[in-house]
Amino acid sequence: MTIKRILGIAAGLAASMAIGLGSAAAADQASLRLNWQLLGFHAPFYYGVEKGFYRDEGIDLTINEGRGGAATAQALGANGDTFGIVDAGTLIVAASKGLPIKTVMSLMNSGIFAVVAREDANIKTAKDLEGKTISITAGDALTALFPAVVAANKLDASKIKLVNVDAAAKVVAVLEKRADATLGSVDAQSFVMEAQGVPASVMAFDDLGVSLVGLTVITNNQTAEKSPDLVKRFARATQKTFAEAKKDPEGVIA
């Protein structure tokens, strides 16, 4: 067979492949809104995109940073994103206010809400919260559910001072000793504090008698009803992403 003949066959194959690719169904465009600014827990999603796990399920996924679970819930309620990561506590509060959202899969079965304190504030038990100052953000699920912590531990709410600040300033208030503790999560504020040289202590709501499901994937009710196959494919890709991430932690970190 001559070189000219071989090249002709190759060109024909390339053309047929191009036609096949052109006729293939385009991937569904979808976005995922995180629950907060980038944290270690979010790394597997980027890993899954890079490894093609979402593409293999016919999904072209864009990942957007979050500004708190409440903001993510609102974005999903307005159909601003296809999927979002929200803790169950925030979902409960959002749904009670009429936002048309629902959970489609659970990522973390234990709740992430916590009281995060300076270690030198000596908050080791729920009773130690009395006489202390806690920085909060009015309207968020943490603050809405904190009375359940007070009730579960039979605390005197009048002895706990709550200082309302912007979400981004809660840790700053603790670092500057304007508050002894803040309402946060088990996977975030303590690391920020310790990176600033301030040892921290963490008491999860789960350990304080208020058990909740942790982080979940939510979507708008309309998406769940009109695109159930997209939801299933996203869930499959996410399950594979986390399974493979466990096998390759160094790759996830990278």
Secondary structure, DSSP 8 states (H G I E B T S, - for coil): --HHHHHHHHHHHHHHHHHHHHHS---EEEEEE-SSS--GGGHHHHHHHHHTHHHHTTEEEEEE--S-HHHHHHHHHTTSSSEEEEEHHHHHHHHHTT--EEEEEES-SS--EEEEEEGGG---SGGGGTT-EEEE-TTSHHHHHHHHHHHHTT--GGGSEEEE--GGGHHHHHHTTS-SEEEEETTSHHHHHHHTT--EEEEEGGGGT-----EEEEEEHHHHHH-HHHHHHHHHHHHHHHHHHHH-HHHHH-
